[in-house]
Amino acid sequence: MGLEDSGHPVDVSLDGLPANVGEVLDAARLLPRLVSGVVGIAAVWSWARAAGRADSDVDLVVLANEP
């Protein structure tokens, strides 16, 4: 999968992630193309550290040109 960063994909492996986490990250990578002003997305906390558990949520930081 490539998370979008100002239109430049960054390759991130989804191997070993639960399907629902992969679905969230796949959807998140589309956000910069679908929402004007979104310039980047980053996964943070447990899933970003490869420490997520079945009950962990997916935390994302969305960078935008304006609030």
Phi, psi and omega in degrees: 000150173241119172280140185278137176223097183055039178085359179253116182291143174244119183287128178226128180282135175259005180303131177086352178277147173301150183304319183293328177290317177300322179295318179296315181292323175298317179293321181296326182293342178277341186306315180298333179279334186262337184240116179300136177095345177281123184247349179188158179221138178225137172277138181228171178067220195297315182291330177292331179267005184060034180241013182292148176246173181303330181262008179280141174276171178254116181258127180235145171251128180252122178263131183225158178294329181223155179296000000 
